[in-house]
Amino acid sequence: MGGVCEPPHQLPRFGAVFTLVVLVSYLVWLYVTDEFGPVMAMGGRIVIDLAYYSAWVWAVLYALNAFLLVALEQLHEER
């Protein structure tokens, strides 16, 4: 009777574990050197800027898509 379990031959992904340890160590080092707040504030600004510019790119591509759909329909009706 089958159950949900990890196969016995599967080893943990040590690359992922190493990356997690490095990232957590970096955050602890930032906290100890009192740079955690400024770095997180900078990261927050970067995320906000990324969202802002992504929204603009999406809006431009959406408008271009709508324009091209109308142009294609008009071209199709002319034939």
C-alpha beads as a LAMMPS data file, in Angstrom:
LAMMPS data file: protein, C-alpha beads

79 atoms
78 bonds

1 atom types
1 bond types

-500.0 500.0 xlo xhi
-500.0 500.0 ylo yhi
-500.0 500.0 zlo zhi

Masses

1 110.0

Atoms # bond

1 1 1 0.000 0.000 0.000
2 1 1 1.646 3.152 -1.173
3 1 1 2.180 6.167 0.949
4 1 1 3.774 9.512 0.397
5 1 1 7.424 9.238 1.305
6 1 1 10.764 10.294 -0.055
7 1 1 12.637 7.599 -1.981
8 1 1 15.540 6.233 0.083
9 1 1 18.122 6.986 -2.638
10 1 1 17.324 10.711 -2.792
11 1 1 19.916 12.898 -1.070
12 1 1 19.345 16.433 0.189
13 1 1 20.225 19.197 -2.256
14 1 1 23.397 20.513 -0.680
15 1 1 23.613 23.432 -3.109
16 1 1 20.262 24.726 -1.868
17 1 1 21.266 24.198 1.764
18 1 1 24.570 26.026 1.178
19 1 1 22.789 28.943 -0.514
20 1 1 20.345 29.210 2.379
21 1 1 23.186 29.204 4.925
22 1 1 25.046 31.919 2.970
23 1 1 21.944 34.137 2.698
24 1 1 21.040 33.793 6.377
25 1 1 24.659 34.439 7.378
26 1 1 24.686 37.588 5.233
27 1 1 21.478 38.857 6.853
28 1 1 22.905 38.164 10.339
29 1 1 26.115 40.006 9.397
30 1 1 24.062 42.979 8.170
31 1 1 22.125 42.976 11.438
32 1 1 25.291 42.839 13.564
33 1 1 26.905 45.731 11.631
34 1 1 23.681 47.828 11.849
35 1 1 23.290 47.868 8.066
36 1 1 20.178 45.680 7.982
37 1 1 17.717 48.595 7.989
38 1 1 19.345 50.629 5.202
39 1 1 19.849 47.569 3.000
40 1 1 16.223 46.484 3.468
41 1 1 15.063 50.052 2.717
42 1 1 17.129 50.058 -0.464
43 1 1 15.696 46.659 -1.413
44 1 1 12.191 47.984 -0.818
45 1 1 12.842 50.949 -3.111
46 1 1 14.216 48.614 -5.775
47 1 1 11.107 46.404 -5.557
48 1 1 8.825 49.449 -5.832
49 1 1 10.767 50.777 -8.835
50 1 1 10.687 47.361 -10.478
51 1 1 6.922 47.121 -10.003
52 1 1 6.455 50.680 -11.343
53 1 1 8.464 50.144 -14.504
54 1 1 6.983 46.677 -15.041
55 1 1 3.502 48.214 -14.929
56 1 1 4.505 50.818 -17.518
57 1 1 5.991 48.193 -19.836
58 1 1 2.860 46.048 -19.433
59 1 1 0.615 49.044 -20.228
60 1 1 2.607 49.930 -23.354
61 1 1 2.600 46.337 -24.608
62 1 1 -1.138 46.023 -23.845
63 1 1 -1.899 49.193 -25.829
64 1 1 0.319 48.033 -28.694
65 1 1 -1.445 44.673 -28.731
66 1 1 -4.870 46.354 -28.836
67 1 1 -3.740 48.652 -31.654
68 1 1 -2.352 45.758 -33.667
69 1 1 -5.533 43.721 -33.180
70 1 1 -7.653 46.592 -34.529
71 1 1 -5.264 47.109 -37.448
72 1 1 -5.349 43.406 -38.255
73 1 1 -9.153 43.331 -38.187
74 1 1 -9.323 46.338 -40.524
75 1 1 -6.803 44.744 -42.859
76 1 1 -8.842 41.542 -42.858
77 1 1 -12.085 43.425 -43.655
78 1 1 -10.494 45.222 -46.628
79 1 1 -9.760 41.956 -48.421

Bonds

1 1 1 2
2 1 2 3
3 1 3 4
4 1 4 5
5 1 5 6
6 1 6 7
7 1 7 8
8 1 8 9
9 1 9 10
10 1 10 11
11 1 11 12
12 1 12 13
13 1 13 14
14 1 14 15
15 1 15 16
16 1 16 17
17 1 17 18
18 1 18 19
19 1 19 20
20 1 20 21
21 1 21 22
22 1 22 23
23 1 23 24
24 1 24 25
25 1 25 26
26 1 26 27
27 1 27 28
28 1 28 29
29 1 29 30
30 1 30 31
31 1 31 32
32 1 32 33
33 1 33 34
34 1 34 35
35 1 35 36
36 1 36 37
37 1 37 38
38 1 38 39
39 1 39 40
40 1 40 41
41 1 41 42
42 1 42 43
43 1 43 44
44 1 44 45
45 1 45 46
46 1 46 47
47 1 47 48
48 1 48 49
49 1 49 50
50 1 50 51
51 1 51 52
52 1 52 53
53 1 53 54
54 1 54 55
55 1 55 56
56 1 56 57
57 1 57 58
58 1 58 59
59 1 59 60
60 1 60 61
61 1 61 62
62 1 62 63
63 1 63 64
64 1 64 65
65 1 65 66
66 1 66 67
67 1 67 68
68 1 68 69
69 1 69 70
70 1 70 71
71 1 71 72
72 1 72 73
73 1 73 74
74 1 74 75
75 1 75 76
76 1 76 77
77 1 77 78
78 1 78 79
